[in-house]
Amino acid sequence: MRTLPQSARLYIVGAVCAAAFCAAPALVTAPSAALGADVAEPFTGPGGVGADAWFPTALLALGYAGCRAALRRSPHGTTAPASRPPFDWCSPALLAGAFLLPPAAAALVPVPGALIGRAAPAELGGGPATASRGWRAARLALATYGSAAAFAALGGPAALAAADLPRALLPATGAALAYGLLQAGLDRGARAAVGGRGAGWGRPRDLCGSCAPYAVHGLVGLVMALLWHSPYGPPAALLVLVPISVAGWAFGPRAPERATHHAAVRALVQAVDLKDRYTRGHGERVGAASVLIARELGMAAERLEVLRVAGVLHDVGKLGVPTRLLRKNGPLTPQERCVIELHPEHGDAMVRDIACLAEARSAILHHHERLDGSGYPHGLAGRDIPEVARVVAVADAFDAMTSTRSYRRARPVSVAVEELRRCAGSQFDPRMVRALARALDRHGWQPEAVTPEVAGASGADGSRAADGTGECDGATGAACGVPDAAPASGTAPVRGAASEVAPDAASAGARERAGDGGTARAAADDRDDAGAPHDAGAPHDAGAPHDAGAPHDAGAPHEDEASHEADASHDRVGAAYPGAAYGGAYASAYGAAYDADCDAEDATERVWPGGELGARSGELWPTDEEREAFSGVAGERGGPAVGGGAAPGPAGARGVPELSGDLSFPRAGALRSVAAPAHAARRAPHTDGQG
Amino acid sequence: MARADASAPDQPARRTAPGAADGRGERGSRHERRPAHTAERQRAGGAPAPAPVHVSVPVPVPAPLLVFAAYGAALALSVAALGLTARRGVEAPGTALAFGALIAVGEAVRCRVAPARCREPAPLATTGALGYVALGEVAGAGGEVAQVTGPFGWAQAVAVVVAASLAGLVPPVALGQPAHPERVARRVLAVACAALGCQLLHSGTPLGLPVGVESLVVPCLLALLGLALLSEAALAALFAWARGGGPYAALLGTELRARRVVGAAVGAASGVLALAVGTAGEWALPLCGVPLLLAQLAVRRRAAGREADRQTVASLARATEIAGYTPPGHARRVARLGRSVGRELGLSGRALAVIEDAALLHDVGQLSLVDPYPAGATEPLPASEARRIARLGGAVARQTGMPAEVADAVERQAAPYREQPLPARVIRVVNAYADLTGDPGAPSRREPTGVCGTGERAGGRAGRDGDEGRAAAGGSSWALGRLWEGSEREYDPEVVAALARVVRRDADA
């Protein structure tokens, strides 16, 4: 008890005293008349408890204890979510006691069972075992007392005695809800008193939600009480506990998961993370963006979850691309590009057998299709492309532009939206682009928000929070707030992107250089603000003066872009977007915390921007010849120790900038999903097969 | 062989390469069973040596007749019951309708899982059916509700159950799901058994109990329900035996063990249902029905979740093959061999399932590698590397929703055997065996760059070491010898012994 704070100790002691006071009449009153003779009398007050109330009390207490003992060995153990009271499958026995017995006796029923159960300090949010057991007994005793009192007040006992079911339903439901509310309320109070994780009173909606299962238990308790009064007696009533115990043993302390696909998504995301960590974060952001678009388009709520999953898993096919290719430094040969463009089909092959991901599968297969039919793998055009795929394509492009890569910085949101608009009609569906623009106007966007798992905590709860929030209420505002926390924020103005948007650079092949934007951390100083934006397209020139000289507390440019972003409160962000609360972890995530669970053996595969090439890559390459030379050098060195440089392959007929992102920080996957719209538009006159 | 594939640039656009890999894996596994007799035959040139014929254990001739007889009996009983009920009219139609509705709803929301995986996909329907029969028992003992009585009382029970089951099957079948008539037949026969038993107890035969002895009702009820469930298990074992599964006694034991938990729950719930309706009239039906329905929906969700988990595991197992880290079908071969070894060691069904799932996932950690290892073999690796791969694989396994033992087994598969749980030991030994024998029967590996028409292996399979790997591979006896040598520290000697027995048995077969 000493480890608990003072308030918690007082709370627990108070609860135990209250429970003892409630049960006192049962303990001190001498046995008297038989229970069945005059049913109404014992219920009139906390006064006398009939003699024969002892037998039912003892029997029910035994039944409850037996139920709990059976559930102790459940394969799920007693790990309950920390923020809710553990779901008690044996509560029908308690409710039956509340319906059958006077309140004082009913308060005694849970005591033996609660004391023998496994000590679960998590119920208290920490603390010693005896305290948690005593607390559990007191909480259940008080809740049962309250529910028995409610039952009596609603006129239940008379209806029960007459076996008049319709009349007994209302008191039973009322008593069960009272039980649930009391239980949850007491538990919340304890957590608030203890403080720490899961503290606080929570939302009223959660409170009501946790009471709903007790209504069903109330029905079961009523059946038990009915059977108790029937000619068949207590054995019939105790028979009810058998299926209850089996259900509790099978399902564990949580209610069964609502959706079946969460585990599948989590597992695939984890597998992708093994291969390429950037792709994982990218996927999650694309999922959030897809939900934004879908909500704006007015899709039904079930579809939102489908789109979220489609976005999260759209690049799962990269598992099929050889890692060395994904991390290659140097231009890609046409064959290699061909290999990488197989990734939609790889993804389709991977999720083909998972029935619950059937709808996301089309997005995985077709997210590189273009509206004008020049996409891959099937070259679908226009309306032939499934709607999900069209949404994901737009979201994918958006995140690709607004996230930091090894070779370039992220672009501001407005710039990205402009470029999407420019390509709407030829590459993207204009409806989706418009929806995205509207959604961003309304909610803003938080780039590079890092989800809990990526930050190193891949607990079940964390992942559940990340995946389970299908309702992305929109990443409201504060997009500018968060990057402030990150010195090397990806939202800093993009200088090096200029190289990316050079479609008509002489060597059309020299696309995005890893060299250019440099690695975000290495270029934490304004290295890439200096230097000319070589062959920057017009929009980027427009962007350049806008961003020129912007300091790295990058709030300012964003405030210009999004009018009401700055107004949103931070906890709306946290509630809305699962990763938003961790936006501040961006910097650390891109630092050592990223590798929290990897050994030193992984270090050889990680490329730190401190390496030689990483330093060189911070510079800009004014001429294409130098770029070529660099790519040649990088190609020679090869191997995972190379930092920074990844040269893009030739532009390709479809304008996809083949860039094999490199291992440099962040561990970037290749951007193959979309051409920077600027040079996609400009490439139309230069159809250039090989580059 | 890997090289031969790679240097075939004129292969047609095999954009279905990922899928084909899987198909080849399955074909490969079938080929694996056929020994090298084919090659010998070709070498011999002349009259081919008679290849050993692989036949499964011959099913005894009467078995199909028994199955036919079972279906026939069910059909005859249903027809007779329906006819009799139509002629005599339905007693207590309200109760009959209510129970019928419960059974129909239970069938309509049954679990959408293959019958082999889920023993009781519609526990609500079974509860309703048995509850209706048990109601006859309750009424026979003097309850107030007018119920099935008289020499043809069983007919109404069977008729209601048949009609409701068929009605409940209409929605799933209309949606395209398989109907599984075997289940309905089993239920009909079990209900008929129980109803006849009930009749015997209460309709004035010498066995009849004195009416009005309520204290005997519950035990009698439980006995009756136990009889019904036993007969259903026996019928299920019969059908399994007819499909060629081995000795009947073993099958019956398996069925009983698999059904013990669900059977207990269903039996108790149907007893409660009958007693409640007997006490409080028809109102008790929705009262009991609502929690039962919710439980059924939860079971359905859980079964769907388990199915999704299994599909995820299969998909992850294929991921390493798609990515080119392991030979196609390797994970399935290890899983199958691991199951055989586990069965040889006498493990329970649950442990075998753990071994199978962990074997399918054991190579997932290799996705983190930059270059594939030759033939996906992790045995020759230094311990730190193997442990790292195992740990990463365990992290993925933990997310799949499989039980924690699977993730543990995957995570600890590279540890010395004394630190490993049993499934991990089995997988380690079997995987080592497969690696050391060069994965016999593995078909040629997929070369992803072959699709794109080039001989360069820019990141394709590490075929450069494939041949060396094969050269180092020896026969199974050599591999077993190596395993014995490593059994002081790395491999559990008991598991190696079991593997030796399995291998020898397969070679003899």
Interface residues (C-beta under 8 A of the other chain):
Chain A: P75 A163 L165 P166 L169 V216 L219 V220 L222 V223 L226 L227 S230 P231 Y232 G233 P235 A236 L239 V240 V242 P243 V246 A247 W249 A250 F251 A255 P256 E257 R258 T260 H261 H262 A263 A264 R266 A267 L268 V269 Q270 A271 L274 K275 L319 G320 V321 P322 T323 R324 L325 R327 K328 T333 P334 Q335 E336 C338 V339 L342 E345 H346 D348 A349 M350 V351 R352 D353 I354 A355 C356 P377 S458 S463 D597 D599 E601 D602 E605 P640
Chain B: R15 T16 A17 P18 G19 D22 E214 S215 V217 V218 V261 V262 A264 A265 V266 A268 A269 G271 V272 L275 A276 G278 T279 A280 G281 W283 A284 L287 C288 V290 P291 L294 A295 A298 V299 R301 R302 A304 G305 E307 A308 D309 Q311 T312 A314 S315 L316 R318 A319 I322 A323 G324 V364 G365 L367 S368 L369 V370 D371 P372 S384 E385 R388 L392 A395 V396 A397 R398 Q399 T400 G401 P403 P448 T449 V451 C452 G453 T454 E456 A458 G459 G460
